[in-house]
Amino acid sequence: MALKDIGAGKIIARCHEYLVDLLFAPGTGRRGIYELAARSSHIIAEDGMQSFVERSQIYMRRKLSQKKNPPKEPSGKELEDMRIQCASFEYRPKISIIVPVLNTREEWLRSSIESVLHQIYDNWELCIADDGSDQPHIKETLNCYQQKDARIKVKYLNENQGVSGASNEALAMASGEFIGFLDHDDQLLPNALYEVVLMLNRNASADFIYSDEILISKRGKPVFAYFRPDFSLDYMLSHCYIVHFVVIRASILKKIGGFRAEFKVSQDYDLFLRVLSQTRNVLHIPKILYRWRQYESSTGHLLKERVMESSRRALQDFADREGIKGVVWGTKNFNFFRLKRDILDRPKISIIIPTKDRIDLLKRCIESIQNRSSYDNYEIIIVDNMSQEEETAAYLDGLGKSYRIIKFNEKFNYSKLNNYAAEFARGEHLLFLNNDIEVLNSDWLEAMLEQSQRDEIGCVGAKLLYPDRKIQHVGVVVGWGGRAEHIYKWLHSNDIGYMGHFVSIRNYSAVTAACMMLRKSIFNEVGGFDERFEIGFGDVDLCLRVRELGYENLFTPYAELLHYESATRGRSFSFDPHPNDTKRFIERWQEYIKGGDPYYNPNLPLDSYDILPFVSWR
């Protein structure tokens, strides 16, 4: 949304847009070539030539592959059925939609207002605050619509107050039980309010509801879809992944005093975080209900440094309100942050490493822990599962008393082996680690421990890369391939991933135990690994049982390690190295699989590691 105080930057951006439109007419082949060249130059300038080459390869593969069509909007028949259902709702709250307006294009303003008029749920009001616009078409348009429908309220401000001030003026006019937020150049889909009220009829305690959305070009064409997960506080503290469409209980907004005037940018992020300090009754509608218009002169593009600092401040304020000891840092990626929590009491970590021969792997793993770990209050427990080679015996004997070596003289059973080792652990936190792992960053233990120490957190997973630096693990999706699987495997790790999934601390249903930390007390509470899972899915099963106890699992990208797991098995999920475990997992968790993973949007594919062809139409 444009702001008056962007000054010269806004004027330059408008002149640039005009010149580009003049030289490269929209919709022409020349315009397409220009936009591709502009994006290429930006990538080279920001990330370097190597990143450009890698992204170019990905771009060409996607251009040659079959694209999925944008999601279909409800048909006329479906909308009519919804309209009939609206009349039968037991609960029909008024929803006040607030819109701050400033000198937007007439056609965009009209389309925004029309999108409200076309709502099939009719108990709404539209509260518009004009923030001192000086273009004559604004007042003419608003007066026209105000006369057209009594549900439309308009207030003209004598001077520009910025988005926060104008939004508060619109809020002051609102009489609804819930408040919805609409930008002056965006659009609601006709079923938006219907879906919200349907959700409220099913969940009367909801205070904060958000949906998916689709980005559209200046000309209104679909560009990119944001298919969001269900509410993840940790993700929200890394990135404002909730944007539109948002509806919040009016009494909460009144209690917190609406928008803070000092937030000229990132005002939505600050507002949402302050609401979250009042309630965690947050629900997600996994449907596209909002069209978000993107163009280069929008505020976020012009004020990146101010947006980063303003967002960082909003996050730090949240942490301080909640009593979280830690500091919020901006990252190298725009609009992504890290809340780095203080380590409390320096607890001991027991690192459990199963092994059988392959001293080359074990040695590299141990040496990387020794040489690259800044946190030193740990013990290493090596579980020798009937190694046969003399070289192995000599190496283990030579490790000395600083390592604890225990023998597991039974047939390999991953779950049983780790349960046995955990009995010997002296640490308050257990770290299960494969022997084919190599540590990359020195503060990897702190990054996992700062999450594992939290009362509400269960299992903590790390960012694992193949030796070629492609993704091996950034979280597990339950239901993928009909069972559970690492998402985004083999994608480039120098990218941020879809919606920043590679670079955000965020909740998942499960993480891999190739590198997984949790408190020993939780491990004992859940009964450890289920030993009926001999090879596969024991870690995912453990994570899901931990969730059943009320804990959240999460992934942190700030513990980064190489995983030398064989990538030569092929990239097809049709190969199953442990069918009995797979069958047992599906039978035990069939209801969870059927219901859908709450941290993976149901609109996303369950059979493709690369989801961009399903969400991007550039």
FENJOKA-V253641 format. One record per helix or strand. SS is the DSSP state (@ for helix, = for strand). FROM is the first residue (numbers start at 1). TO is the last residue. If there is no record, write none. Layout:
# FENJOKA-V253641
ss: <SS;SS>
from: <FROM;FROM>
to: <TO;TO>
This chain:
# FENJOKA-V253641
ss: <@;@;@;@;=;@;=;@;=;@;=;=;@;=;=;@;=;@;@;=;@;@;=;=;=;@;=;@;=;@;=;=;@;=;=;=;@;=;=;@;=;=;=;@;@;=;@;@;@;=>
from: <4;29;49;76;95;106;124;136;152;162;178;187;192;208;222;233;246;250;267;282;299;304;326;337;349;359;378;390;403;414;429;437;444;457;470;476;480;484;492;498;506;510;515;520;538;552;579;590;612;616>
to: <23;47;64;87;101;117;130;148;156;173;181;188;202;216;226;236;249;256;276;293;302;321;330;341;355;372;384;398;407;422;433;439;452;465;473;478;482;486;492;500;508;510;519;526;548;563;588;595;614;616>
